[in-house]
Amino acid sequence: MSEQARACAAYLKDHPGYRRIMQELLKKYRSYGRPAGTVRLDDATQEECAAARGVFGRPFSPPLRFQTAQFEAALQELRFGKVSLKEVLEAYFDTEIRTKNELREVENSRFSAMLTQVLEQTDNSSCIRWLQTLSDPQSGGYQLLRREAAKDPEGTGRGLLQACRSLDWLERHTQRTVRLAVLSAQATSDPHALDSGTLAGKLFLYLLSFRSGLEVPESAEQRDALYYENGILCDSISSLVSQVGLVLYTGKEEHPAYRLLRQSREICTLSLSNLSGLTGARSSSGRAYIVENEMVFTQLCDHSAQFHSPLICTSGQPSVAALRLLDLLAAEGIELFYSGDFDGKGLSIAAQLCGRYPELLRPWHMAPGDYELCCSDKPLSESSRSLLQGCAGTALEASAEAVKQCDHAGYQELLIPLLETDLTETW
């Protein structure tokens, strides 16, 4: 840096009227990478206008306005000789000016170096393929990584490596189901490294989704389902499903505790942990009935002694435990009959289950005629209306259209007599 630039900067510092002018000039230089753009101070003080006059040699009044390039040219006419605006700004603020493009190049270089470093530390093919996609801004995980790398490059690299090591450990231990915290501890030495709020935990979900060819989960239910499909138990205690009447197997034998509950026709609530130890689920009738609502389930179970088929309760959106149980039944070819509310949530759940078990699941008392019997005075919410759109092209389309036209929810509590008859009368 030249002595002339330092002297010029010292002169400008000695006059407070230049302070905001210099701040605006710095912004313009960083933005354009050269003397460009217009400096404007709408609320300029008389002192600032006088300062501008000291450089340009002509009067100014608010709003104070001039071209950045003109300011640099005017500096050359002062007693300090030929100086560049960049040098004067660096001396004035005691900093090195980097333009946005320069900063972006540094960030890109740092990001590429981080990916290369992690690539060199893994030989897992799934991780390598995913890491190679991260040069594309449209790839899964790119935006998250760039955002975090800008704030904490070292921590981001560490989280990325933890995610890769976790997938590598998982692929080398596919013979058994593993709890998330145990996987995390084995792969990273930290049982909380893969928690949902950590960077490594979020990146691990991107990795699992990439390997499975699926979209990144948007909800806790989708996240837990992705984990389960990859042999990981995330929340094996609070993920629950209730049922009555199912034959549940461990190995080739019916589970003795569940056999007693089945024989006594008592409600049995299963956690995902319980279900992970089961090898099969069957129905003596070849059918299983499913309801969305807990109150409907318990009301119907008052007559469970007369049921000819098992009854299952999903308690709203099916949990991972509920889907695991239905998967076991589907593997045996058991016919599934689902009944839910006539609103966006109930009909969308039915549509999702029809899509998951297209050959086996049938809507149960969810036709337009049933809606007429249980329509309430409660108007649909906006979110409920939007969910109805997902029923287009499914077996629930006609019912969804009826609900949309009426714009009121229908509740399965009003259909309990029909559901009870179906469960207790000979079919």
QUIPETA-V468141 format. One line per field, one symbol per residue. ss: DSSP state (~ for helix, > for strand, _ for the rest). phi: phi as a letter, one per 30 degrees, with the letter a starting at -180 (. if undefined). burial: b if it has 9 or more other ideal C-beta (glycine too) atoms within 8 Angstrom, else e. Layout:
# QUIPETA-V468141
ss->???
phi->???
burial->???
This chain:
# QUIPETA-V468141
ss->__~~~~~~~~~~~__~~~~~~~~~~~~~~~~~_____>>>>____~~~~~~~~~~~_______>>>>~~~~~~~~_________~~~~~~~~~______~~~~~~~~~~~~~~~~~~~~~____~~~~~~~~~________~~~~~~~~~~_~~~~~~~~~~~~~~~~~~~______>>~~~~~~~~~__________~~~~~~~~~~~~~~_______~~~~~~~~~~__>>______>>>>>__>>>>__>>_~~~~~~~~____>>>>~~~~~___>>>____>>>>>__~~~~~~~~~~~~~___>>>>______~~~~~~~~~~~~___>>>>>__>_~~~~~~~~~~~~~____>>>____~~~~~~~>>>>>__~~~~~~~~~~_____~~~~~~~~~~_>>>_~~~~~~~~~~~~~___
phi->.dddddddddddddceddeddddddddddddciadaicdbbdceddddddddddcdibdbbeddbadeddddddedddddidbcdeddddddchbcdcdeddddddddddddddddddedcbcddddddddddddcedddjddddddddddbeddddddddddddddddddcbddbdbdeddeddddbibdcdcedddddddddddddddddicddecbdddddddeddcicccbdcddbbcabjdcccbiccdddddddddddhcdbcccdddddcccabbbdcibbcbbdcdddedddddcddcdcbdbbbdhieedddddddddddddciddcbcbbdcbeddddddddddddbdcbcbdchbdedddddbdccddddddddddddddeicdcddddddddddibdbcdedceeddddddccdc
burial->eeebbbbbbbbbeebebbeebbebbbebbbbbbebeeebebeebeeebbbbbbebbeeebeeebebebebbbebbbeeebeebebebbbbbbeeeebebeebbeebbeebbbebbebbbeebebebbbbbbebbeeeebebbebbbebbeeebebbbbbbbbbbbbbbbbbebeeeebebbbbbbbbbeeeebbeeebbbbbbbbbbbbbbbeeeebeeebbbbbbbbebbbbbbbeebbbbbbbbbbbeeeeebeebbebbeebebbebbbbebbebebbbbeeebbbbbbbeebbbbbbebbeebebbbbbbbeebbbbbbbbbebbbebebbbbbbbbbbbbbbbbbbbbbebbeebbbbbbbbeebbebbbbeeebeeebbebbeebeebebbebbebbbeeebbbbbbbbbebbbebbbeee
